[in-house]
Amino acid sequence: MMTAGAYREQVWDELMQRRACAYPLPPHGHCPNFTHARRAAAALLACAQVAAQHTLIVGPERALYPLRTLALKAGKTLYVPHQKKAGWYWRLTDPRGARLSALPEYGEAVLVPDGAQAAVLACVAADPQGGRLGKGFGWGARGLGLDLPEYTLAHPLMLSARLPCPPDSQVTLIGTAGGVVACDPA
């Protein structure tokens, strides 16, 4: 079995070689900001299950910026993990707060993500069984400690038939530019 670190390196290298990622570059050490992340975000948000939810926890990663923007424009309330206060969140309702630099101006620092119905975490890799591999550190790797469904976004190069290593978490939906993958842990 491959280690999680080795598999992350393989995915990052392939994304770079295929020019399938954008700032920050190189993607190594990050959940990659992949090309067509906006289309993947739109697909996930259009999924009936997600469209019906009004409050989401959404990670601070650059790849999730389009999702934060689209969700806020659709009238959803978002909780974004606070970058400087572990365990805290920024509560957002204004689309102008989608950028991390705008969180202090448009967000409200809160300790509890009241009413959150699901969480969207960035990833380095995922599989149709719902395995999600993050960057290996940060808020997503520590676990949310909340009993919520988790979703992610991925480029086709970030998807494998089955992760060759243990996942960091389990997701139920994967948004891609081509549509949504409903995960089946079987």
Disulfide bonds with the S-S distance in Angstrom:
none
